[in-house]
Amino acid sequence: MKNCITLLLIVISYCSYGQTYETLKNVKLPDNIILTKKVTVPCSQPVNKGDKVVSETEYKHTVDGKTTTKTIIKEDVISTDGETTDVDKEIKVKVKSIKDGKANIYVDEKDNSIIHVNYWLNPTNKLLKNTEIEYIIRSYDCEGVLKEKKIKAKLETDKNFLLKKYIKLDNEDFTKHSDTIIKVFKSDATTVDYYLVNTYDRKVDYTFQLANRKTIAVKYTSVVLGAITIPIKYRPGQEKNDIKVKEDFSADFNAGIFAGWTVGKQKVNYQRGVGFKDNVSFWSATIGPFFSIGTTSLNKNNTTIGDTPITTEDTQNIGTVSTGLGLIKNVYNFQFGVFYGWDIGVGRDSNDWNYDGKPWWGFGIGYSLTGFWKK
């Protein structure tokens, strides 16, 4: 056993993901992050007599699969005072990040100090027919003032709403700045039972910006699917019919498919002119099942307790199916993998294999070159 431990310590093996697909990734921002909510509001812009208003309209034309963009420019001269022209005005509102809100984030392509926040949709809540409700619809005017109108209604059919349920309205910024709130009344049609709130306005852009050398810490989870290699396998010793099989290390290239759930925490630092850089406290852990197929060669050394041991120098190839559970720890992009699995032989002679259906431990060390903040 001592030799095996020594071998494990001196062997540098490589464990890595290949062509990893990541989905359902969500990030939880710190509660103290101040977001900028950008809302586009249609406004009337005053113009004076003699002012020139230039309008540009783009058209696309496709011929034989080739698309051409054409811009038509029109200029109008204002002939009288007191006229207005319709424009879109961008209103910026400061709000705190949603408490425990799940979001996807990405760095702005033009300004790498700006991070866009795309919160996950609200859960679905179903209201039944004849439920008495009151819509509270809010919108910003051209001065950035939030105004609201209320509409009472009685549902004529069952209806689903993509809104979050609150028993009472708290003082959270996303509640105060929500564009849609629904009061749901009890059967007396006057007592509020609960509220449905649009915590995330899907029509606007949420961003935040870090100052130079500012650090932010985020927690995240995701689901990953991809190729995995398990370079080192340790098989414990065993005994059958008074025949002992010694413990064994094998250094094979074991490629398979791995699916897992990841949880992690990351600190990143923004540096002007460089962008975001991972902090050394970055870590994540992924756990999940793996599956692979392959072949192995039977010989007199690995069939000693089989149904029909090989006693000559002959060899026999059989198919193998490997499955089990893996845990991969990622510390600042260094990967440490531990796996527990079984090899199941496939073929007429599979029962001759000493390790058919027997458990093993796998180990690996690797390095990942990918990461959100490196993009």
Backbone torsions as a table, in degrees:
resi	resn	phi	psi	omega
1	MET	NA	-36.8	179.0
2	LYS	-59.1	-41.3	179.3
3	ASN	-64.3	-36.0	-179.5
4	CYS	-67.1	-42.1	179.2
5	ILE	-64.5	-41.7	177.9
6	THR	-60.7	-43.2	179.2
7	LEU	-62.0	-40.5	-179.3
8	LEU	-63.8	-38.0	-177.5
9	LEU	-72.9	-31.9	-175.3
10	ILE	-91.5	-17.3	-179.4
11	VAL	-80.7	127.5	173.4
12	ILE	-101.1	109.8	-177.8
13	SER	-107.5	167.1	-175.8
14	TYR	-123.9	123.2	179.5
15	CYS	-123.1	127.2	-175.7
16	SER	-151.5	158.3	169.0
17	TYR	-86.4	150.8	173.5
18	GLY	-132.6	128.0	-179.1
19	GLN	52.9	49.6	-176.7
20	THR	-71.4	134.7	174.7
21	TYR	-108.0	127.0	-178.3
22	GLU	-118.2	134.0	-178.4
23	THR	-141.7	170.3	179.3
24	LEU	52.9	31.9	179.6
25	LYS	-77.9	131.8	175.8
26	ASN	-136.9	145.5	-177.6
27	VAL	-117.2	139.2	174.1
28	LYS	-107.4	113.8	-179.3
29	LEU	-80.5	153.6	174.3
30	PRO	-60.0	149.8	-177.4
31	ASP	-66.4	-21.2	-175.2
32	ASN	-89.8	4.9	179.1
33	ILE	-74.0	129.9	176.9
34	ILE	-98.5	118.9	-180.0
35	LEU	-96.3	152.2	171.4
36	THR	-102.1	118.9	179.0
37	LYS	-97.0	113.4	-177.3
38	LYS	-99.3	117.1	-177.1
39	VAL	-116.9	131.6	176.6
40	THR	-93.8	122.7	-175.7
41	VAL	-120.7	130.3	174.9
42	PRO	-73.1	127.3	-176.4
43	CYS	-133.2	163.7	174.9
44	SER	-106.4	122.0	-178.3
45	GLN	-100.9	120.4	178.7
46	PRO	-64.2	141.7	175.5
47	VAL	-132.4	153.3	-177.5
48	ASN	-108.1	163.8	178.0
49	LYS	-59.4	131.7	-179.6
50	GLY	93.7	-13.2	177.3
51	ASP	-67.2	146.2	176.9
52	LYS	-104.0	130.2	178.1
53	VAL	-112.7	116.4	-178.5
54	VAL	-103.2	125.0	179.0
55	SER	-115.8	135.7	177.7
56	GLU	-118.4	129.9	178.5
57	THR	-125.5	128.0	-179.7
58	GLU	-99.3	138.1	176.2
59	TYR	-128.2	149.5	177.1
60	LYS	-117.0	139.7	-179.5
61	HIS	-133.1	127.3	-176.7
62	THR	-115.0	128.0	177.0
63	VAL	-134.9	125.0	179.6
64	ASP	53.0	40.5	176.9
65	GLY	81.3	-3.7	-179.9
66	LYS	-103.5	125.3	-176.8
67	THR	-101.8	130.2	177.5
68	THR	-114.8	133.5	177.3
69	THR	-99.3	127.4	179.7
70	LYS	-118.4	134.8	179.7
71	THR	-112.5	123.3	177.9
72	ILE	-104.5	122.9	-178.1
73	ILE	-106.0	127.8	-179.7
74	LYS	-123.9	133.6	-178.5
75	GLU	-118.6	126.2	177.1
76	ASP	-116.3	140.5	176.2
77	VAL	-105.7	125.2	-178.9
78	ILE	-70.8	127.2	-173.9
79	SER	-96.7	-19.2	-178.7
80	THR	-136.4	161.0	175.6
81	ASP	-80.2	160.6	175.4
82	GLY	84.4	6.5	178.7
83	GLU	-87.1	164.4	177.8
84	THR	-134.1	160.1	174.4
85	THR	-131.1	144.3	-177.0
86	ASP	-79.2	129.7	178.2
87	VAL	-138.9	161.1	172.7
88	ASP	-99.3	128.2	-179.3
89	LYS	-112.9	136.0	179.7
90	GLU	-94.0	119.7	178.2
91	ILE	-101.1	132.1	179.2
92	LYS	-110.6	123.9	-178.3
93	VAL	-121.4	135.2	178.5
94	LYS	-91.6	125.1	178.3
95	VAL	-136.7	152.2	175.5
96	LYS	-77.9	151.8	178.6
97	SER	-62.7	151.5	-178.8
98	ILE	-66.9	130.2	178.5
99	LYS	-66.5	123.6	-179.4
100	ASP	60.8	20.5	179.7
101	GLY	-76.7	140.0	177.2
102	LYS	-91.6	136.1	-176.3
103	ALA	-149.8	156.8	165.5
104	ASN	-101.6	144.1	-180.0
105	ILE	-131.2	151.5	176.0
106	TYR	-152.3	151.8	-178.2
107	VAL	-82.9	138.1	179.0
108	ASP	-62.5	138.2	-176.5
109	GLU	-69.0	-32.6	-175.8
110	LYS	-92.2	-36.2	-178.8
111	ASP	-125.5	102.9	-173.6
112	ASN	-76.6	8.9	172.1
113	SER	-94.0	-8.3	-177.6
114	ILE	-102.2	133.1	177.9
115	ILE	-116.3	127.8	176.5
116	HIS	-89.4	139.4	-178.4
117	VAL	-117.1	120.7	179.6
118	ASN	-117.4	97.0	-176.5
119	TYR	-71.1	150.7	176.1
120	TRP	-66.7	155.2	-179.6
121	LEU	-65.4	155.3	175.6
122	ASN	-65.6	156.6	175.1
123	PRO	-69.1	161.2	179.1
124	THR	-88.2	129.4	174.8
125	ASN	-122.9	131.8	-176.3
126	LYS	-101.5	128.6	173.8
127	LEU	-108.3	139.7	-175.3
128	LEU	-87.6	160.8	177.5
129	LYS	-55.2	142.2	178.8
130	ASN	75.9	6.9	175.4
131	THR	-71.3	131.9	177.1
132	GLU	-85.6	128.0	-178.8
133	ILE	-136.8	167.2	173.1
134	GLU	-135.9	118.8	176.3
135	TYR	-79.1	134.8	170.1
136	ILE	-117.9	105.0	-176.4
137	ILE	-102.6	124.2	-177.6
138	ARG	-116.8	146.8	176.6
139	SER	-154.6	155.4	179.6
140	TYR	-91.7	143.4	172.6
141	ASP	-91.5	-175.8	-174.6
142	CYS	-70.0	-12.4	177.6
143	GLU	-97.2	2.6	179.5
144	GLY	84.2	13.7	179.5
145	VAL	-90.3	132.1	-179.3
146	LEU	-84.5	119.2	179.2
147	LYS	-115.9	156.2	-177.5
148	GLU	-139.7	154.6	172.4
149	LYS	-132.2	149.4	-175.4
150	LYS	-117.6	136.2	-179.7
151	ILE	-134.2	119.7	176.3
152	LYS	-88.7	145.7	-178.0
153	ALA	-154.1	162.3	174.3
154	LYS	-124.9	121.6	-174.4
155	LEU	-66.2	131.0	179.2
156	GLU	-88.3	-19.6	177.4
157	THR	-142.3	167.3	172.0
158	ASP	-62.4	142.7	-176.2
159	LYS	-145.9	138.7	176.9
160	ASN	-97.7	139.2	178.6
161	PHE	-125.7	131.8	174.6
162	LEU	-85.1	69.8	-177.0
163	LEU	-138.6	150.3	-178.9
164	LYS	-86.8	139.9	-176.9
165	LYS	-88.1	129.9	174.9
166	TYR	-125.8	132.5	174.7
167	ILE	-71.4	-37.6	173.1
168	LYS	-143.2	154.1	-178.9
169	LEU	-82.1	124.8	176.6
170	ASP	-92.5	-169.8	-176.2
171	ASN	-98.8	19.8	179.9
172	GLU	-63.7	139.6	-176.6
173	ASP	-56.1	-40.1	-176.7
174	PHE	-69.4	-20.2	173.6
175	THR	-78.0	-43.5	-179.1
176	LYS	-66.2	-30.7	-176.8
177	HIS	-104.2	10.9	-178.8
178	SER	-64.4	140.7	179.7
179	ASP	-85.1	-15.4	-179.5
180	THR	-141.9	124.2	173.2
181	ILE	-132.0	136.3	177.6
182	ILE	-119.9	121.9	171.1
183	LYS	-83.2	126.9	177.9
184	VAL	-108.3	119.0	-174.4
185	PHE	-92.8	156.4	173.2
186	LYS	-74.6	-176.8	-174.8
187	SER	-63.1	-21.1	178.5
188	ASP	-78.4	-5.3	176.1
189	ALA	66.7	10.2	178.9
190	THR	-126.6	-31.7	-179.2
191	THR	-88.0	127.2	-179.6
192	VAL	-72.5	126.0	177.7
193	ASP	-84.7	-49.6	177.0
194	TYR	-165.1	179.2	-178.9
195	TYR	-121.8	147.4	169.2
196	LEU	-113.4	125.5	-171.2
197	VAL	-126.9	134.7	172.3
198	ASN	-84.1	91.9	-176.7
199	THR	-70.3	-23.4	-177.2
200	TYR	-126.6	116.4	180.0
201	ASP	-81.3	110.5	-175.2
202	ARG	-73.7	-11.1	-176.2
203	LYS	-91.5	-2.9	-175.3
204	VAL	-121.7	171.0	-178.9
205	ASP	-110.7	126.4	176.7
206	TYR	-104.6	131.4	178.7
207	THR	-140.3	161.8	165.8
208	PHE	-144.9	158.3	-173.7
209	GLN	-130.7	136.0	179.0
210	LEU	-100.4	140.4	175.8
211	ALA	-74.1	164.3	-179.3
212	ASN	-58.2	131.1	-179.9
213	ARG	67.4	16.4	176.0
214	LYS	-81.4	140.8	-179.1
215	THR	-113.6	141.5	177.3
216	ILE	-130.0	142.5	178.0
217	ALA	-114.6	131.2	179.4
218	VAL	-131.4	149.6	172.3
219	LYS	-107.2	149.4	-178.8
220	TYR	-151.8	159.9	172.5
221	THR	-137.5	157.4	178.1
222	SER	-164.5	168.6	173.8
223	VAL	-114.1	130.8	-178.0
224	VAL	-120.9	150.1	176.7
225	LEU	-143.8	130.7	-179.9
226	GLY	179.3	-176.3	178.7
227	ALA	-79.9	148.7	180.0
228	ILE	-139.6	143.9	174.5
229	THR	-114.5	137.6	177.6
230	ILE	-120.9	93.9	-169.5
231	PRO	-76.5	-28.0	-175.5
232	ILE	-122.2	128.9	174.9
233	LYS	-120.8	134.7	174.5
234	TYR	-113.8	122.8	179.6
235	ARG	-110.1	120.1	179.7
236	PRO	-64.2	155.5	176.3
237	GLY	-69.0	160.2	-178.8
238	GLN	-151.2	171.5	-179.9
239	GLU	-145.3	138.8	178.0
240	LYS	-148.9	129.2	179.6
241	ASN	53.4	43.2	178.6
242	ASP	65.2	12.6	176.0
243	ILE	-105.0	123.1	-177.8
244	LYS	-95.1	139.1	174.3
245	VAL	-113.8	122.0	-177.7
246	LYS	-71.3	154.8	173.6
247	GLU	-61.5	153.5	-170.5
248	ASP	-143.0	138.5	170.0
249	PHE	-108.8	133.9	175.3
250	SER	-126.9	134.6	179.2
251	ALA	-107.9	80.1	-179.3
252	ASP	-110.6	159.8	173.6
253	PHE	-89.7	98.1	-176.0
254	ASN	-104.7	98.0	-178.9
255	ALA	-98.1	139.8	179.8
256	GLY	-157.4	-169.8	179.5
257	ILE	-107.5	134.4	-178.0
258	PHE	-126.7	134.2	174.2
259	ALA	-127.9	134.4	-176.0
260	GLY	-156.4	168.6	177.2
261	TRP	-108.6	128.9	-175.1
262	THR	-111.4	138.0	171.0
263	VAL	-130.3	138.3	-176.2
264	GLY	-157.1	170.9	176.1
265	LYS	-138.6	141.7	-172.6
266	GLN	-144.2	135.0	171.0
267	LYS	-112.8	130.9	179.2
268	VAL	-129.3	150.2	-177.3
269	ASN	-120.8	132.5	177.8
270	TYR	-94.3	130.3	176.6
271	GLN	-124.6	123.6	-177.8
272	ARG	-58.7	131.5	-179.4
273	GLY	87.0	-14.2	-179.3
274	VAL	-113.4	-43.2	-177.1
275	GLY	105.8	-152.5	-177.5
276	PHE	-89.7	139.4	177.5
277	LYS	-128.9	138.0	178.2
278	ASP	-64.3	138.5	172.5
279	ASN	-87.8	153.3	-175.6
280	VAL	-64.8	-13.3	-179.3
281	SER	-82.3	3.6	178.8
282	PHE	-63.7	132.4	176.6
283	TRP	-153.3	158.2	172.9
284	SER	-156.6	159.4	176.9
285	ALA	-135.8	134.4	179.9
286	THR	-124.4	130.0	178.2
287	ILE	-129.2	140.2	-179.8
288	GLY	174.5	175.2	-178.9
289	PRO	-84.5	159.4	174.3
290	PHE	-134.5	162.1	-178.8
291	PHE	-151.0	136.0	177.4
292	SER	-151.5	159.5	175.2
293	ILE	-127.0	152.6	-179.6
294	GLY	-170.4	-160.2	178.1
295	THR	-136.1	159.1	172.8
296	THR	-143.3	156.0	-177.2
297	SER	-104.1	123.2	177.1
298	LEU	-86.5	138.9	177.5
299	ASN	-147.7	-174.7	-175.5
300	LYS	-69.2	-17.6	-179.2
301	ASN	-83.9	-29.2	-177.1
302	ASN	-112.6	21.3	176.2
303	THR	-129.3	20.8	-173.2
304	THR	-64.5	-27.1	179.2
305	ILE	-113.9	17.0	179.6
306	GLY	-76.5	174.2	178.5
307	ASP	-62.5	-41.9	179.0
308	THR	-132.8	86.3	-177.2
309	PRO	-61.2	145.5	174.7
310	ILE	-83.5	127.1	-177.8
311	THR	-111.5	-4.4	179.9
312	THR	-107.6	-171.2	177.8
313	GLU	-85.5	5.4	-179.9
314	ASP	-67.9	157.0	175.3
315	THR	-128.8	157.8	-179.9
316	GLN	-142.3	125.6	179.2
317	ASN	-89.2	138.6	174.5
318	ILE	-132.3	159.8	174.9
319	GLY	-82.6	155.5	178.2
320	THR	-135.2	145.6	172.4
321	VAL	-121.3	125.1	-179.2
322	SER	-115.0	135.9	176.9
323	THR	-148.2	159.7	-179.2
324	GLY	165.8	-157.0	-176.0
325	LEU	-127.4	139.5	-178.8
326	GLY	-126.3	149.7	174.1
327	LEU	-128.4	121.6	-179.2
328	ILE	-119.2	121.5	177.1
329	LYS	-102.6	129.8	-179.0
330	ASN	-116.0	116.4	178.4
331	VAL	-120.1	109.6	-177.8
332	TYR	48.9	47.2	176.4
333	ASN	74.3	1.3	169.2
334	PHE	-88.7	129.1	-175.9
335	GLN	-105.7	133.9	175.4
336	PHE	-124.6	117.4	-175.0
337	GLY	-114.8	137.3	172.9
338	VAL	-127.6	131.6	-175.6
339	PHE	-131.6	146.0	175.6
340	TYR	-129.5	121.4	-175.1
341	GLY	-153.1	-174.7	179.6
342	TRP	-132.9	145.0	171.5
343	ASP	-106.0	126.1	179.3
344	ILE	-113.7	119.6	-179.8
345	GLY	-73.7	146.2	179.5
346	VAL	-124.9	126.5	179.8
347	GLY	130.7	169.5	-175.6
348	ARG	-62.4	-33.8	-175.2
349	ASP	-99.3	12.4	-174.5
350	SER	-64.3	-28.7	180.0
351	ASN	-69.9	-11.3	178.0
352	ASP	-81.1	-15.1	-174.9
353	TRP	-77.0	130.4	180.0
354	ASN	-59.5	-30.6	-171.5
355	TYR	-105.4	14.7	179.1
356	ASP	-64.6	118.7	178.9
357	GLY	74.2	8.2	-177.8
358	LYS	-95.3	146.0	-177.9
359	PRO	-76.5	158.5	176.6
360	TRP	-147.5	163.8	174.4
361	TRP	-112.9	138.9	177.2
362	GLY	-118.7	150.1	-177.0
363	PHE	-138.3	151.8	176.8
364	GLY	-165.7	153.2	175.3
365	ILE	-130.8	137.8	-178.7
366	GLY	-152.0	-175.3	179.3
367	TYR	-143.5	134.3	-179.5
368	SER	-105.1	132.4	179.6
369	LEU	-94.7	-4.1	-175.7
370	THR	-99.9	160.2	177.9
371	GLY	172.1	147.1	-177.4
372	PHE	-57.9	-46.3	-171.9
373	TRP	-77.0	-8.7	178.6
374	LYS	-87.8	-8.1	-175.2
375	LYS	-74.1	NA	NA
